[in-house]
Amino acid sequence: MGFNIGPVRLTELYRKKYDAFTENLGLAISEGKKISFADNDITNLLKLQHERIMDKGLSIDYEVNDKEEEDELDLGPIVLSDWKDAHYQNYVCLEEYDVKRTVKQDGKKQYSDRRHNTLHTVITDVTSGIRADLEPCTCPNCGAVSTISRLVDGCPYCKTMYKMDDLFPRITRYYFTEDAAPKEREDTRLRGKVLLGGLILGFIIGAILNLYSINVYDEDYNLFEHFVVTIFGMLITYSAFCVLNVLNLIRRDIVNNAGKWGTAGTHGKFEQMMKKYSPEFSFDYFSGKALSLIKTAVYSKDEQDLLFYKGPALDKRFKDIIDMNYGNAMKLISFTENNGSVTVAMDVFFDTLYAFDNKIKYKHEKYRAVFRRRVDIPLNLQFSMTRISCPKCSGSFNAVLNKNCPFCGTEYDIESQDWVLLELSQYN
């Protein structure tokens, strides 16, 4: 596996598919629409989230707006890094978006927010010159598992024929992180509001001081003195506004990032540890996979039915979550290797939206997640739980929903392919 470091820009074909994905992302969450150019793992995750919202008797307007496009400076997503194996090339992309969420119940607004976010995606394509004809691939039309060569010749289930450009590239991972600091234009607007508020309040205070001076000291009205006192009051008030605003930003940053200090070294430390066992290991791959496993477990109706989940029943509070974004921090708690398997405990931070007791609550949370994977078998970086073939009868099935092959009953050993989730708990 090879690595390259960016940043670079996406080609026209990649950009076209990326834009189609982002344009349909909000509709997939709010209306259950099919998401364009996403793999089936993402499609399944969005379907589970939409069903959770519906089961709560809620509706959500989920708008994803490209900030650069609004400013007519749309240069597209930045490719931060990439990695590849024998058959596939993967690109880690970043782009800024405004995400507006409005949650309603019986048509009445219960909650609304608008947050500046960074969208993180992984785009996967076949390696140049390598078709990987026998590699399993999910039909974009019907979701059936087949091989790349069969889909190009025509899906055996729905008969749809594809070109390679139809099948790849595809978005195979995505998550949002909230930007803590306001951008330049937002910061300018905030300063303008603070200045205007300070000037108005300062003028009022200056006028009161002048009236007090005239009434108490029975002084003659002097326009110059009135002007000086008013300006003085405006400056003092504006300064106080600025100080309070800075203190509020510091307070908000401390509250939002409490517990995240000390997480910055996890990326390098964990990758160095894993490469002793798996030279092909990528932290970008792991973090995307870990977030996908956590969110799928949270949104599922019964996590015990999931092939990749090996732990006890989740806390009932998880069933009240209707949206969750990555808090942009993971902290390595423990790392152990035993009998050819690695077990890793991580603290993972999320910004979550809860729906309970006819209320919507926004929370910053920390979860303890424990993962395990066999390291005596090379990692398959393109493994997908929704495109599994039974090793005994070769039947294809969706392993997100089935622990055993529905055709012959054979239990599928997912740990020979990828990470499994052993534990997930909340830390308030």
Helices and strands as residue ranges (DSSP letters): E 2-9, H 12-31, H 40-55, E 59-66, H 67-70, E 78-84, E 88-105, E 108-126, E 136-138, E 145-147, H 148-153, H 164-167, E 170-178, H 184-217, H 223-256, H 266-275, H 283-299, G 303-305, G 316-320, E 321-338, E 341-356, E 359-374, E 388-389, E 396-397, G 414-416, E 420-427
